[in-house]
């Protein structure tokens, strides 16, 4: 379950892929639902699902960050240059940062009218109402454009992982696919 100096544990790997899949699903759902008409049966269901999964994803990302801080971080692969190591670290910090901007802006969109966010009727995250003028519109624009930026960063992240796997032929990608693989 836990990380070692040589690789990621099962918990880190599962959280990584659940976050990745959830991000793509939420992006796709958000992209699709903005064009729904008022009388479409998904007009209310789509945003409710998007908000519920978004709240759960934000909670998972917080757990993942705590896990990352409390765990041993696998050592970089010896063949990676200092530039590659720095770029990787910066990419991970940036990805976490943009995810939190997306989460916060989504919360601000959804709670601008003072209502909380019902998460699958399991619990409600309280809303504080409009904290600044045009909150829903401003947060909506931030949410949209930062999500597009995050998609670009995720694509770059994936391309880098594939480059390490197919060009450099190192264990970067394999370490995030299986906890059994250790360099």
C-alpha positions as CSV (number, residue, x, y, z in Angstrom):
1,X,0.0,0.0,0.0
2,X,2.8,2.4,0.9
3,X,5.4,4.1,-1.2
4,X,9.0,3.1,-1.1
5,X,12.2,4.9,-2.2
6,X,11.9,2.8,-5.4
7,X,8.3,3.1,-6.4
8,X,4.7,4.1,-5.6
9,X,2.4,2.0,-3.4
10,X,-1.0,0.7,-4.4
11,X,-2.8,3.6,-2.6
12,X,-0.9,6.3,-4.4
13,X,-1.4,4.6,-7.8
14,X,-5.1,4.1,-7.2
15,X,-5.6,7.7,-6.1
16,X,-3.6,8.9,-9.2
17,X,-5.7,7.1,-11.7
18,X,-9.0,7.8,-9.9
19,X,-8.2,11.5,-10.0
20,X,-7.1,11.3,-13.7
21,X,-10.2,9.4,-14.8
22,X,-12.5,11.6,-12.7
23,X,-10.9,14.8,-14.1
24,X,-11.6,13.6,-17.7
25,X,-15.1,12.5,-16.8
26,X,-15.9,15.9,-15.2
27,X,-14.3,17.8,-18.0
28,X,-16.4,15.9,-20.6
29,X,-19.6,16.2,-18.5
30,X,-19.0,20.0,-18.0
31,X,-18.3,20.5,-21.7
32,X,-21.5,18.6,-22.6
33,X,-23.9,20.0,-20.1
34,X,-23.3,23.7,-20.8
35,X,-25.3,23.3,-24.0
36,X,-28.3,21.5,-22.5
37,X,-31.7,23.1,-23.0
38,X,-34.0,23.9,-20.1
39,X,-36.4,21.0,-21.0
40,X,-33.6,18.4,-21.4
41,X,-33.9,15.7,-18.8
42,X,-30.2,16.2,-17.9
43,X,-30.6,20.0,-17.4
44,X,-30.6,19.5,-13.6
45,X,-29.1,16.0,-13.4
46,X,-25.9,16.9,-15.3
47,X,-24.9,19.8,-13.0
48,X,-25.9,17.9,-9.9
49,X,-23.7,14.9,-10.9
50,X,-20.9,17.3,-11.9
51,X,-21.0,19.1,-8.5
52,X,-21.3,15.9,-6.5
53,X,-18.4,14.2,-8.2
54,X,-16.4,17.4,-8.1
55,X,-16.8,17.7,-4.3
56,X,-15.8,14.0,-3.9
57,X,-12.8,14.5,-6.2
58,X,-11.7,17.6,-4.2
59,X,-11.8,15.5,-1.0
60,X,-9.8,12.8,-2.7
61,X,-7.2,15.3,-3.9
62,X,-6.8,16.6,-0.3
63,X,-6.4,13.0,0.9
64,X,-3.9,12.4,-1.9
65,X,-1.9,15.5,-0.9
66,X,-1.8,14.4,2.7
67,X,-0.8,10.9,1.6
68,X,2.0,12.4,-0.5
69,X,3.3,14.5,2.3
70,X,3.2,11.6,4.9
71,X,4.7,9.0,2.5
72,X,8.2,8.4,1.3
73,X,8.5,9.9,-2.1
74,X,10.1,7.6,-4.6
75,X,13.6,8.8,-5.7
76,X,13.8,10.1,-9.2
77,X,15.1,7.7,-11.8
78,X,18.9,8.1,-11.9
79,X,19.0,8.8,-15.6
80,X,16.7,11.8,-15.4
81,X,18.5,15.1,-15.8
82,X,18.2,17.9,-13.2
83,X,16.0,19.8,-15.7
84,X,13.6,16.8,-16.0
85,X,13.5,16.4,-12.2
86,X,12.7,20.1,-11.8
87,X,10.1,20.1,-14.6
88,X,8.4,17.0,-13.1
89,X,8.2,18.7,-9.7
90,X,6.9,21.9,-11.1
91,X,4.3,20.0,-13.2
92,X,3.0,18.2,-10.1
93,X,2.7,21.4,-8.1
94,X,1.0,23.2,-10.9
95,X,-1.5,20.3,-11.5
96,X,-2.4,20.4,-7.8
97,X,-2.7,24.2,-7.9
98,X,-5.0,24.3,-11.0
99,X,-7.2,21.5,-9.6
100,X,-7.7,23.6,-6.4
101,X,-8.5,26.7,-8.5
102,X,-11.1,24.5,-10.4
103,X,-12.6,23.2,-7.2
104,X,-12.8,26.6,-5.5
105,X,-14.2,28.3,-8.6
106,X,-16.8,25.5,-9.0
107,X,-17.8,25.9,-5.4
108,X,-18.2,29.7,-5.9
109,X,-20.3,29.2,-9.0
110,X,-22.6,26.7,-7.3
111,X,-23.0,28.6,-4.0
112,X,-23.4,32.2,-5.2
113,X,-27.1,32.0,-4.6
114,X,-26.6,30.9,-1.0
115,X,-27.6,27.3,-1.5
116,X,-25.3,24.5,-0.4
117,X,-24.1,21.7,-2.7
118,X,-25.9,18.4,-2.1
119,X,-23.5,15.5,-2.7
120,X,-25.6,12.6,-3.9
121,X,-28.0,13.3,-1.0
122,X,-25.4,11.9,1.3
123,X,-24.4,15.3,2.8
124,X,-24.5,19.0,1.9
125,X,-21.6,21.4,1.6
126,X,-22.8,24.7,2.9
127,X,-22.9,27.8,0.7
128,X,-22.0,31.3,1.9
129,X,-23.8,33.2,-0.8
130,X,-22.3,35.8,-3.1
131,X,-19.0,36.9,-1.6
132,X,-18.3,39.4,-4.4
133,X,-20.2,41.1,-7.3
134,X,-20.9,38.8,-10.3
135,X,-19.4,35.9,-8.4
136,X,-21.1,33.2,-10.5
137,X,-20.0,34.8,-13.8
138,X,-16.4,35.5,-12.7
139,X,-16.0,32.1,-11.1
140,X,-17.6,30.5,-14.1
141,X,-15.1,32.0,-16.5
142,X,-12.2,31.0,-14.2
143,X,-13.6,27.5,-13.9
144,X,-13.9,27.1,-17.6
145,X,-10.5,28.5,-18.7
146,X,-8.5,26.9,-15.9
147,X,-10.2,23.6,-16.7
148,X,-9.0,24.0,-20.4
149,X,-5.5,24.9,-19.1
150,X,-5.6,21.8,-16.8
151,X,-6.5,19.7,-19.8
152,X,-3.4,21.0,-21.6
153,X,-1.2,20.3,-18.6
154,X,-2.6,16.8,-18.3
155,X,-1.9,16.2,-21.9
156,X,1.7,17.5,-21.5
157,X,2.1,15.3,-18.4
158,X,0.8,12.2,-20.3
159,X,3.1,13.0,-23.3
160,X,6.1,13.2,-20.9
161,X,5.2,9.9,-19.4
162,X,4.9,8.3,-22.8
163,X,8.2,9.8,-23.9
164,X,9.9,8.3,-20.8
165,X,8.3,4.9,-21.6
166,X,8.9,4.7,-25.4
167,X,11.8,7.0,-26.1
168,X,13.9,6.9,-22.9
169,X,12.7,3.4,-22.1
170,X,12.9,4.1,-18.3
171,X,10.5,3.0,-15.6
172,X,8.7,6.4,-15.1
173,X,5.3,5.2,-16.4
174,X,5.6,1.6,-15.1
175,X,6.1,2.9,-11.6
176,X,2.7,4.6,-11.8
177,X,1.0,1.5,-13.4
178,X,2.0,-1.1,-10.8
179,X,3.2,-1.1,-7.3
180,X,4.9,-4.4,-8.0
181,X,7.4,-2.7,-10.4
182,X,10.3,-1.3,-8.6
183,X,13.4,0.2,-10.3
